[in-house]
């Protein structure tokens, strides 16, 4: 019998002996890849608990496990990341995304400068909001979330009226946030004069919030106050998530999210409704907001991202109170606002389409965006109608040219802003008071060089900024065109790694454009001589951790020197004038220190702490014949401190937090100060699963000891008609919440 004949007869036996065992063996092997949710980077040495033992990921984030049967449930419980349980019901390879808690700063990935880097490699002063998933349980108000970061302080008057300051910038704004540039991914949120209403966004749709302090980013516009970068979620772990929260003051906060991954397509839709009677009279609030995100990976090199956000809010305004009412009747509304049931009814939309490319030597991101804003506001002194339409384009490119990485880009926006004021609006006696139109064009070009050495990073950046205004007063038949001079803002920064410590230094220049009130003279006419604020920032800092990750810290000192201080002064109910009044000095200290009190497999106790100290003063400030030089900067507390202790035990989480705010000057003369105050909050949460249904029940108490305090101050308030000035927005008394979240 020939060898060929023998092989033909036994071919089936050969197949059985060799191929079937290999096939069976390969079916029992699953490759798991564990990555960071922010940028998809591999996570090394992550412990994975299996039914028959444990395994650890390699330097590529991969672990291969041999399974004898399905389905099985694996779990990951690394104290740096949120725990995750996953049911494996087939033998397909799987990617597992983990969300960082933000406790060990060295491991945090920041993605805002277009290319991801670890926090310890950052060479400018930044903060990352920690425990973002835990905060979602409460439906935490985004302004309250930001108020816990070092270097930042917010004046809060309610859901719809807030003012954020970073390192003292924005403290002179009356009722809104300005001098701080904010972004949703690559979409600018600020309007044509730098005003931002970041409180319109819910925390549910966000994966990460990064705060850049001071004019440290040429890529994000060199704003004096810095930047707030919101990175939205592309998808959730669960297909459907439903959340219902009940809070004090008859407040309901309900949301539903739908998320899907289909090959290269990721889809996320979120609807959230907040309805509240409010703590104060004339304080009801009704907001409906929709968020849609569609991400499509065309191939390994190109992707598309579409974002749409829409919200419609109807909010009454109780306004600020005099000292007497603040102390004796804090739940009341200002008489004039309550008498007319004053409030605002606004609609806002943001739409953006981004094209991303990523190759070995070149990456880019190009975004087209369109934003609208319509507002009707009934006020005691008149009726305001606002309408804004803004479109723009933003492009960032990164090119690797040995030995540098070159980043470049541009941002352009054109906003048409119309406002009018009326007497007795929508009555037979209605009459127009004023009607004005502004066309605001912003041009921003930037260039950045990054050089990596063995243990260090050097960055040089420069930004060019210019603003053009076309202004028409239709009631007075007056028009004016003017533009600011081109402002060049350079920066240089350096980071050096020494084992578990990184030392960074930064020198940077920034600017802040005038808002609408700061451009007007005594007659309500635009003053073309108004100059943007400009300044230099100098800072040193260290980022580090202990070898066993039981301690993590970020410490920094800085000095900001601001010139051409912009001052908007109220001369009547609805009339402001703006002047460049002098210089301010902003030296300060910021510290974040996190440490473990106890850590084991099932029981962990950690402490997170943020502290800021401000020595801000008017360096040279003369206004209307009054010399305020050497006085403390108005609207900024002497210090802020936020601490919390968090206990993780099996599926339970308990947290007690503490906030202390120092006294705050309320007027430029420093004759009046708001008292220092301290607040305590408590939260308790339990997470469990029934089959594939995740259930999270949370409850909490805010202002545990019923402290009376002012959560916001109107600086330099003026009393009209012989009445006391109204400086104070009362903070909430003790309040409660109960939350139920379901995910499937």
Beta strands, then each sheet from edge to edge (+ up, - down):
strand 1: 29-36
strand 2: 47-50
strand 3: 53-56
strand 4: 62-66
strand 5: 72-76
strand 6: 84-88
strand 7: 94-98
strand 8: 109-110
strand 9: 117-118
strand 10: 126-128
strand 11: 152-156
strand 12: 162-166
strand 13: 181-184
strand 14: 187-188
strand 15: 206-213
strand 16: 226-232
strand 17: 240-247
strand 18: 251-262
strand 19: 265-276
strand 20: 285-297
strand 21: 302-316
strand 22: 343-358
strand 23: 362-378
strand 24: 383-401
strand 25: 404-423
strand 26: 431-452
strand 27: 456-473
strand 28: 478-483
strand 29: 487-498
strand 30: 501-512
strand 31: 533-545
strand 32: 551-563
strand 33: 566-572
strand 34: 575-580
strand 35: 582-599
strand 36: 603-614
strand 37: 617-623
strand 38: 626-627
strand 39: 639-649
strand 40: 652-661
strand 41: 664-665
strand 42: 673-674
strand 43: 677-690
strand 44: 693-702
strand 45: 710-713
strand 46: 728-730
strand 47: 735-743
sheet 1: 4+ 1- 7-
sheet 2: 2+ 3-
sheet 3: 5+ 6-
sheet 4: 8+ 9-
sheet 5: 10+ 15- 16+ 13+ 14-
sheet 6: 11+ 12-
sheet 7: 28+ 27- 26+ 25- 24+ 23- 22+ 21- 20+ 19- 18+ 17- 47+ 44- 43+ 40- 39+ 36- 35+ 32- 31+ 30- 29+
sheet 8: 28+ 27- 26+ 25- 24+ 23- 22+ 21- 20+ 19- 18+ 17- 47+ 44- 43+ 40- 39+ 36- 35+ 37- 38+
sheet 9: 33+ 34-
sheet 10: 41+ 42-
sheet 11: 45+ 46-
end
